[in-house]
Amino acid sequence: MLDTSRDTVPAAPDVPAEEPRGCLFALSQPPLMISLGVIGCLLLMAAVHDLFVL
């Protein structure tokens, strides 16, 4: 049942608010970094092949 009383609400305990997780948190994940590394290596190999191999 919904409490509709007008009593004062006790203060919440001092719990630090969670910080939002942004881009740096995402980049620290190993699977993401491995996949980005593989894609980067494939792009680098394609660029070297186009530039130096006849």
GIWOMO-V885060 format. One line per field, one symbol per residue. ss: DSSP state (H for helix, E for strand, - for the rest). psi: psi as a letter, one per 40 degrees, with the letter a starting at -180 (. if undefined). A space follows every 50 residues. Layout:
ss->???
psi->???
This chain:
ss->----------------------HHHHH--HHHHHHHHHHHHHHHHHHHHH HH--
psi->ihheifiihiiiighhihiihaddddeehddddddddddddddddddddd deh.
